[in-house]
């Protein structure tokens, strides 16, 4: 089976419609909750036998925090939308996931 349909199948199991998935789709744009991100990454790692030792979750996703802090943080982000010091997270595209499969180990997107 081709690699892209296998990734789409993993995402489908998490409730994502396969037709929404393009090479430039980012995992972040799918608006997963932290548990779904973890499920996706675990399934992806197992499906393709990827060495994820270099993967640092907080480079790509916000740390899981209690709901009240999340709400306060979101309000702060709206108020400070122009804050140039805000930490930027790195997008993970479907294309990058396919490139990682070719390498067999995680590396940061360029």
Backbone as CSV, one residue per row, in Angstrom:
resi,resn,N_x,N_y,N_z,CA_x,CA_y,CA_z,C_x,C_y,C_z
1,UNK,0.849,-1.189,0.000,0.000,0.000,0.000,0.891,1.249,0.000
2,UNK,0.518,2.218,-0.795,1.237,3.485,-0.867,1.227,4.161,0.509
3,UNK,2.231,4.970,0.771,2.376,5.591,2.098,1.293,6.616,2.409
4,UNK,0.926,7.443,1.440,-0.081,8.479,1.699,-1.416,7.870,2.132
5,UNK,-1.933,6.854,1.453,-3.186,6.253,1.934,-3.071,5.659,3.342
6,UNK,-1.905,5.189,3.702,-1.710,4.645,5.052,-1.782,5.762,6.095
7,UNK,-1.194,6.927,5.777,-1.300,8.074,6.698,-2.748,8.538,6.768
8,UNK,-3.405,8.615,5.613,-4.819,9.013,5.603,-5.661,8.054,6.434
9,UNK,-5.348,6.776,6.389,-6.105,5.789,7.165,-5.917,6.005,8.666
10,UNK,-4.697,6.310,9.080,-4.453,6.611,10.504,-5.300,7.817,10.915
11,UNK,-5.290,8.846,10.088,-6.060,10.060,10.395,-7.563,9.787,10.366
12,UNK,-7.989,8.952,9.434,-9.412,8.581,9.349,-9.856,7.915,10.656
13,UNK,-8.997,7.077,11.222,-9.315,6.416,12.489,-9.451,7.405,13.637
14,UNK,-8.941,8.623,13.438,-9.060,9.685,14.446,-10.168,10.678,14.085
15,UNK,-10.963,10.329,13.069,-12.123,11.151,12.713,-11.904,12.173,11.621
16,UNK,-10.754,12.149,10.959,-10.474,13.108,9.890,-10.934,12.516,8.557
17,UNK,-11.658,13.306,7.790,-12.098,12.853,6.470,-10.892,12.816,5.539
18,UNK,-10.634,11.650,4.905,-9.454,11.520,4.037,-9.379,12.573,2.925
19,UNK,-10.519,13.018,2.443,-10.502,14.022,1.368,-9.983,15.377,1.839
20,UNK,-9.905,15.596,3.147,-9.339,16.839,3.701,-7.815,16.850,3.663
21,UNK,-7.217,15.701,3.444,-5.774,15.561,3.570,-5.075,15.769,2.236
22,UNK,-4.219,16.773,2.197,-3.370,17.072,1.041,-1.926,17.067,1.523
23,UNK,-0.979,17.114,0.612,0.432,17.108,1.007,0.807,18.302,1.880
24,UNK,0.143,19.440,1.675,0.471,20.634,2.456,-0.400,20.792,3.714
25,UNK,-1.284,19.824,3.984,-2.074,19.847,5.218,-1.126,19.686,6.402
26,UNK,-1.335,20.490,7.434,-0.517,20.338,8.640,-1.299,19.567,9.699
27,UNK,-0.577,18.837,10.502,-1.219,18.125,11.609,-1.875,19.133,12.547
28,UNK,-1.222,20.278,12.735,-1.771,21.303,13.618,-3.116,21.836,13.101
29,UNK,-3.287,21.896,11.794,-4.536,22.431,11.235,-5.725,21.508,11.489
30,UNK,-5.470,20.278,11.906,-6.543,19.324,12.162,-7.178,19.532,13.533
31,UNK,-6.578,20.426,14.334,-7.134,20.840,15.639,-7.387,19.661,16.571
32,UNK,-6.432,18.752,16.622,-6.516,17.615,17.530,-6.335,18.062,18.977
33,UNK,-6.976,17.337,19.872,-6.675,17.506,21.289,-5.380,16.739,21.561
34,UNK,-4.692,17.026,22.664,-3.406,16.360,22.926,-3.455,14.828,22.855
35,UNK,-4.530,14.230,23.338,-4.632,12.768,23.294,-4.654,12.256,21.851
36,UNK,-5.332,12.985,20.966,-5.391,12.578,19.553,-4.025,12.743,18.882
37,UNK,-3.316,13.794,19.241,-1.968,13.991,18.695,-1.094,12.808,19.099
38,UNK,-1.175,12.456,20.374,-0.395,11.337,20.880,-0.773,10.035,20.168
39,UNK,-2.079,9.805,19.983,-2.548,8.607,19.276,-2.037,8.590,17.844
40,UNK,-2.107,9.745,17.182,-1.619,9.810,15.802,-0.129,9.486,15.746
41,UNK,0.661,10.148,16.580,2.109,9.950,16.541,2.497,8.506,16.856
42,UNK,1.818,7.907,17.815,2.091,6.511,18.161,1.743,5.588,16.995
43,UNK,0.590,5.798,16.390,0.176,4.974,15.244,1.108,5.153,14.059
44,UNK,1.496,6.388,13.796,2.420,6.704,12.693,3.766,6.020,12.922
45,UNK,4.278,6.137,14.134,5.568,5.532,14.486,5.527,4.019,14.285
46,UNK,4.450,3.380,14.735,4.323,1.924,14.614,4.076,1.488,13.169
47,UNK,3.196,2.194,12.471,2.840,1.831,11.091,4.058,1.825,10.175
48,UNK,4.937,2.803,10.367,6.078,2.966,9.460,7.427,2.632,10.114
49,UNK,7.387,2.174,11.364,8.614,1.817,12.086,9.611,2.985,12.085
50,UNK,9.123,4.139,12.541,9.914,5.374,12.560,10.639,5.510,13.902
51,UNK,11.899,5.882,13.856,12.665,6.208,15.060,12.329,7.659,15.415
52,UNK,11.597,7.847,16.509,11.130,9.184,16.895,11.954,9.788,18.028
53,UNK,13.136,9.269,18.280,13.940,9.730,19.410,14.260,11.227,19.315
54,UNK,14.366,11.780,18.130,14.687,13.209,17.952,13.455,14.116,18.005
55,UNK,12.262,13.525,18.109,11.025,14.305,18.119,10.828,14.951,19.482
56,UNK,10.674,16.276,19.490,10.424,17.020,20.734,9.031,17.643,20.609
57,UNK,8.097,17.091,21.352,6.675,17.445,21.254,6.450,18.952,21.291
58,UNK,7.095,19.629,22.211,6.843,21.061,22.401,7.423,21.940,21.293
59,UNK,8.199,21.366,20.377,8.626,22.129,19.197,7.461,22.322,18.222
60,UNK,6.446,21.470,18.342,5.358,21.433,17.366,3.980,21.715,17.962
61,UNK,3.818,21.390,19.242,2.510,21.509,19.886,2.661,22.155,21.254
62,UNK,1.576,22.774,21.693,1.553,23.358,23.032,1.576,22.231,24.059
63,UNK,2.180,22.509,25.191,2.143,21.540,26.279,0.715,21.417,26.770
64,UNK,0.373,20.223,27.222,-0.956,20.018,27.778,-1.034,20.743,29.112
65,UNK,-2.070,21.568,29.255,-2.231,22.344,30.478,-3.675,22.232,30.954
66,UNK,-3.934,22.456,32.246,-5.312,22.414,32.741,-6.190,23.409,31.988
67,UNK,-7.459,23.070,31.836,-8.401,23.851,31.038,-8.431,25.326,31.426
68,UNK,-8.463,25.657,32.699,-8.557,27.056,33.112,-7.362,27.863,32.613
69,UNK,-6.181,27.259,32.665,-4.994,27.945,32.165,-5.047,28.087,30.652
70,UNK,-5.614,27.081,29.988,-5.768,27.136,28.533,-6.657,28.319,28.151
71,UNK,-7.778,28.476,28.851,-8.707,29.577,28.559,-8.012,30.912,28.762
72,UNK,-7.317,31.070,29.870,-6.593,32.311,30.159,-5.536,32.559,29.079
73,UNK,-4.820,31.496,28.697,-3.787,31.637,27.670,-4.393,32.082,26.334
74,UNK,-5.535,31.516,25.968,-6.174,31.880,24.699,-6.626,33.339,24.708
75,UNK,-7.150,33.795,25.824,-7.553,35.205,25.940,-6.319,36.089,25.797
76,UNK,-5.246,35.697,26.456,-3.998,36.453,26.349,-3.484,36.500,24.921
77,UNK,-3.606,35.393,24.194,-3.159,35.368,22.795,-3.993,36.313,21.937
78,UNK,-5.294,36.378,22.217,-6.145,37.284,21.445,-5.758,38.730,21.722
79,UNK,-5.506,39.041,22.976,-5.152,40.407,23.367,-3.780,40.776,22.809
80,UNK,-2.862,39.828,22.806,-1.489,40.089,22.382,-1.174,39.462,21.030
81,UNK,-2.121,39.488,20.123,-1.948,38.814,18.830,-0.715,39.306,18.078
82,UNK,-0.288,40.523,18.334,0.849,41.079,17.613,2.169,40.897,18.369
83,UNK,2.145,40.155,19.465,3.343,39.972,20.278,4.423,39.237,19.489
84,UNK,5.507,39.915,19.178,6.573,39.335,18.374,7.415,38.335,19.168
85,UNK,7.269,38.316,20.475,8.029,37.386,21.297,7.326,36.041,21.473
86,UNK,6.123,35.915,20.912,5.388,34.656,21.053,6.178,33.526,20.408
87,UNK,6.194,32.400,21.084,6.929,31.240,20.588,6.178,30.625,19.411
88,UNK,6.878,30.495,18.289,6.280,29.905,17.094,6.519,28.407,17.099
89,UNK,5.479,27.651,16.820,5.590,26.206,16.728,5.863,25.839,15.270
90,UNK,6.543,24.743,15.069,6.909,24.286,13.736,5.772,23.435,13.184
91,UNK,5.334,23.747,11.966,4.271,22.968,11.328,4.803,21.622,10.848
92,UNK,3.960,20.599,10.980,4.261,19.271,10.455,3.282,19.010,9.321
93,UNK,3.782,18.984,8.091,2.922,18.720,6.944,2.889,17.219,6.642
94,UNK,1.883,16.828,5.890,1.789,15.437,5.435,3.009,15.107,4.578
95,UNK,3.442,16.056,3.757,4.632,15.825,2.940,5.845,15.527,3.818
96,UNK,5.996,16.280,4.914,7.127,16.021,5.809,7.022,14.617,6.418
97,UNK,5.814,14.224,6.816,5.635,12.883,7.376,6.067,11.812,6.368
98,UNK,5.758,12.027,5.100,6.174,11.083,4.055,7.693,11.090,3.887
99,UNK,8.311,12.262,3.972,9.779,12.354,3.891,10.439,11.610,5.057
100,UNK,9.846,11.731,6.239,10.375,11.031,7.411,10.292,9.513,7.211
101,UNK,9.205,9.063,6.610,9.061,7.625,6.343,10.223,7.140,5.470
102,UNK,10.572,7.925,4.458,11.690,7.552,3.571,12.999,7.420,4.353
103,UNK,13.218,8.335,5.316,14.448,8.332,6.115,14.429,7.270,7.212
104,UNK,13.222,6.963,7.698,13.103,5.974,8.762,13.313,6.536,10.159
105,UNK,13.558,7.843,10.240,13.725,8.486,11.554,13.279,9.943,11.453
106,UNK,12.860,10.469,12.621,12.350,11.841,12.664,13.467,12.839,12.445
107,UNK,13.161,13.886,11.682,14.024,15.051,11.560,13.114,16.269,11.441
108,UNK,13.635,17.418,11.862,12.831,18.650,11.839,12.567,19.093,10.404
109,UNK,11.350,19.611,10.163,11.063,20.190,8.848,11.953,21.408,8.604
110,UNK,12.265,21.658,7.358,13.091,22.835,7.012,12.235,23.935,6.453
